Amino acid sequence: MFGAVVSGRPPQVDGVDEMVGLFANTVPVRVRFDSDAPVRQLLIRLQSEQVSLLDCHHIGLADIQRSAGAGELFDTLVAFESYPIDTDGLRQAHATIDGLEVVDLQGRTFTHYPVAVVVELGTRLHVQVQYRRDMITTATAQALAARLRVLIGEFVATPERTPAEINRFCDDR
């Protein structure tokens, strides 16, 4: 179980696709897997299960936790950041906004979860492991990032291998 940041735009709200603003929400993602089934099969099933829940992405995490009858359901978050930033457009527009000039644009992200995996889509896939230093040591975070790098590489290179086979491969490295 881990948390995932979702858009949270409820399709039931008329005009939601024309509304401006951040509708982000965090929902729990439960992963059930058979260590002897291929990773490709696991990922296809997981994607299918998540798609079937799209209409529920607007339900708040506190409501989900209350319905589940549990407190915190997870301590790890995954966020896919796929919003476009038109840096060239910002540079070109600076002369047309009454002298306003955008000189530098940087984003900073922080997490209140012990571990957050942030995936940014751009010209390359960028995966970052963020962590709370009061809860996770730097060595542990670095080990997690290294293992994640190997796992993602193995998922892509050998999707017909099983999680058990990939886990053994990672342990041997």
C-alpha positions in Angstrom: 0.0 0.0 0.0 1.3 3.4 -0.9 -0.3 6.8 -1.5 -0.6 8.3 -5.0 -1.3 11.9 -5.9 -4.2 12.2 -8.3 -5.9 15.0 -10.1 -9.1 14.7 -8.1 -11.3 16.5 -10.7 -14.7 14.8 -10.2 -16.4 14.3 -13.6 -19.7 14.7 -11.9 -19.2 18.4 -11.4 -20.5 20.4 -14.4 -17.7 22.4 -16.1 -14.9 20.9 -14.0 -12.8 20.6 -17.1 -13.0 24.4 -17.5 -12.2 25.3 -13.9 -8.8 26.7 -13.0 -7.0 25.4 -10.0 -5.3 22.5 -8.4 -7.7 19.6 -7.6 -4.9 17.4 -6.3 -5.8 14.6 -3.9 -4.0 11.7 -2.4 -5.5 8.2 -2.5 -4.3 4.8 -1.3 -3.0 2.4 -3.9 -3.1 -1.3 -2.9 -0.8 -3.6 -4.8 -1.6 -7.3 -4.7 0.9 -9.4 -6.5 1.8 -13.0 -7.0 5.6 -13.1 -6.8 5.6 -15.9 -9.5 3.5 -13.9 -12.1 5.4 -11.7 -14.6 5.9 -8.0 -13.8 4.1 -7.1 -17.1 1.0 -8.9 -15.8 1.2 -7.2 -12.4 1.6 -3.7 -14.0 -1.3 -4.3 -16.5 -3.6 -5.5 -13.6 -2.5 -2.6 -11.4 -3.2 0.0 -14.2 -6.6 -1.6 -14.8 -7.5 -1.5 -11.1 -6.5 2.2 -10.9 -8.4 3.2 -14.0 -11.6 1.6 -12.5 -11.2 4.0 -9.5 -10.9 7.2 -11.5 -14.4 8.3 -10.6 -13.5 8.1 -6.9 -10.3 10.3 -7.1 -12.2 13.3 -5.6 -12.9 11.5 -2.3 -10.7 12.9 0.4 -8.1 10.8 2.1 -9.6 11.4 5.5 -13.0 10.1 4.2 -11.2 7.0 2.8 -9.4 6.3 6.0 -12.6 6.7 8.0 -14.5 4.3 5.7 -11.6 1.8 5.9 -11.8 2.0 9.7 -8.1 2.7 10.0 -5.7 5.5 10.7 -2.9 6.1 8.4 -3.0 3.6 5.5 0.5 4.3 4.1 3.8 6.0 4.8 5.1 6.3 1.2 3.8 8.6 -1.5 4.2 8.4 -5.3 3.6 11.6 -7.4 3.7 11.8 -11.2 4.3 15.4 -12.2 3.3 15.8 -15.8 2.2 19.4 -15.9 3.9 21.4 -18.7 6.0 24.4 -17.9 6.5 26.5 -21.0 9.9 28.1 -20.1 10.4 29.4 -23.7 7.0 30.9 -23.7 7.7 32.6 -20.3 10.9 34.0 -21.7 9.2 35.3 -24.8 6.3 36.8 -22.9 8.4 38.9 -20.5 8.6 41.9 -22.8 4.8 41.9 -23.3 3.8 42.0 -19.6 4.4 45.7 -18.8 8.1 45.2 -18.0 7.5 42.1 -15.8 10.4 39.7 -16.4 10.6 36.1 -15.3 14.3 35.6 -14.6 14.3 32.3 -12.9 11.7 29.6 -12.3 12.4 26.8 -9.9 10.1 24.5 -8.0 10.6 23.1 -4.5 8.8 20.1 -3.2 8.6 18.9 0.3 6.9 15.9 1.8 5.4 15.2 5.2 5.5 11.4 4.4 8.6 9.5 5.5 9.3 8.7 1.8 8.0 10.2 -1.4 8.9 9.1 -4.9 8.4 12.0 -7.4 8.4 11.1 -11.1 8.7 14.0 -13.5 8.0 13.6 -17.2 10.1 15.7 -19.5 12.6 14.9 -22.2 13.7 12.1 -19.9 12.0 10.4 -17.0 13.3 11.8 -13.8 12.7 9.8 -10.6 13.5 11.4 -7.2 13.3 9.9 -3.8 12.4 12.6 -1.2 12.5 11.7 2.5 12.1 13.2 5.9 15.5 13.4 7.5 14.0 13.1 11.0 12.6 9.7 10.1 14.8 8.2 7.4 18.6 8.3 7.3 20.4 9.5 4.2 22.0 6.1 3.8 18.6 4.4 3.8 17.2 6.9 1.3 20.2 6.4 -1.0 19.9 2.6 -0.8 16.2 2.9 -1.6 16.9 5.1 -4.6 19.6 2.7 -5.8 17.2 -0.3 -5.5 14.4 1.7 -7.2 16.8 2.5 -10.1 17.6 -1.2 -10.6 14.0 -2.3 -10.3 12.7 0.2 -12.8 15.6 -0.8 -15.2 14.7 -4.5 -14.7 10.9 -3.8 -15.2 11.7 -2.2 -18.5 14.3 -4.6 -19.7 12.7 -7.8 -18.6 9.0 -7.4 -18.0 8.4 -11.2 -18.4 10.5 -11.9 -15.3 8.6 -12.3 -12.0 9.0 -10.0 -9.0 10.7 -12.9 -7.2 13.3 -13.2 -10.0 13.9 -9.5 -10.1 14.1 -9.3 -6.3 16.8 -12.1 -6.3 18.6 -10.2 -9.0 18.6 -7.0 -7.0 19.8 -8.8 -3.9 22.7 -10.2 -5.8 23.9 -6.8 -6.9 
